[in-house]
Amino acid sequence: MTTLYVIGTGFDLHHGMATGYKHIGEFLKRNHRELYNLLPNRRGDKRQMPPHT
């Protein structure tokens, strides 16, 4: 059995995985537009996240 330990930030990106903020945003835009539209700070978007209740 092989064990993979992921330590620290950037491991996934270093190994070429499409897991950056841009990639996640593109995935949401294609597959979950309603959730994508809720994201703050998309290019030029100054909205803040709604308060968590």
C-alpha positions as a Markdown table, in Angstrom:
| # | Residue | x | y | z |
|---|---|---|---|---|
| 1 | Met | 0.0 | 0.0 | 0.0 |
| 2 | Thr | 1.3 | 3.5 | -0.9 |
| 3 | Thr | 0.6 | 6.5 | 1.3 |
| 4 | Leu | 0.6 | 10.0 | 0.0 |
| 5 | Tyr | 1.0 | 12.8 | 2.6 |
| 6 | Val | 0.1 | 16.3 | 1.4 |
| 7 | Ile | 2.0 | 18.9 | 3.4 |
| 8 | Gly | 1.6 | 22.6 | 3.0 |
| 9 | Thr | 0.1 | 24.8 | 0.4 |
| 10 | Gly | 0.9 | 24.6 | -3.3 |
| 11 | Phe | 1.6 | 20.8 | -3.4 |
| 12 | Asp | -1.4 | 20.3 | -5.8 |
| 13 | Leu | -0.4 | 23.2 | -8.1 |
| 14 | His | 3.3 | 22.1 | -8.1 |
| 15 | His | 2.1 | 18.7 | -9.4 |
| 16 | Gly | 0.0 | 20.3 | -12.2 |
| 17 | Met | -3.4 | 19.8 | -10.7 |
| 18 | Ala | -6.1 | 22.3 | -11.8 |
| 19 | Thr | -7.0 | 23.3 | -8.3 |
| 20 | Gly | -6.2 | 27.0 | -8.2 |
| 21 | Tyr | -8.9 | 29.7 | -7.6 |
| 22 | Lys | -9.1 | 30.3 | -11.3 |
| 23 | His | -9.8 | 26.7 | -12.1 |
| 24 | Ile | -12.4 | 26.3 | -9.3 |
| 25 | Gly | -14.1 | 29.5 | -10.6 |
| 26 | Glu | -14.2 | 28.2 | -14.1 |
| 27 | Phe | -15.6 | 24.9 | -13.0 |
| 28 | Leu | -18.4 | 26.6 | -11.0 |
| 29 | Lys | -19.1 | 28.9 | -14.0 |
| 30 | Arg | -19.6 | 25.9 | -16.3 |
| 31 | Asn | -21.4 | 23.6 | -13.9 |
| 32 | His | -23.0 | 25.6 | -11.1 |
| 33 | Arg | -23.7 | 29.1 | -12.4 |
| 34 | Glu | -26.0 | 30.0 | -9.5 |
| 35 | Leu | -23.2 | 29.4 | -7.0 |
| 36 | Tyr | -20.6 | 31.1 | -9.3 |
| 37 | Asn | -22.8 | 34.2 | -9.3 |
| 38 | Leu | -22.7 | 34.4 | -5.5 |
| 39 | Leu | -18.9 | 34.6 | -5.5 |
| 40 | Pro | -17.4 | 38.0 | -4.5 |
| 41 | Asn | -14.5 | 39.7 | -6.1 |
| 42 | Arg | -14.8 | 38.3 | -9.6 |
| 43 | Arg | -13.0 | 40.7 | -11.9 |
| 44 | Gly | -14.2 | 44.2 | -10.9 |
| 45 | Asp | -16.9 | 42.8 | -8.6 |
| 46 | Lys | -16.8 | 44.6 | -5.3 |
| 47 | Arg | -19.6 | 42.7 | -3.6 |
| 48 | Gln | -18.9 | 41.1 | -0.2 |
| 49 | Met | -20.1 | 37.7 | 0.9 |
| 50 | Pro | -23.4 | 37.8 | 2.6 |
| 51 | Pro | -23.2 | 37.3 | 6.4 |
| 52 | His | -23.3 | 33.7 | 7.5 |
| 53 | Thr | -26.4 | 33.0 | 9.6 |
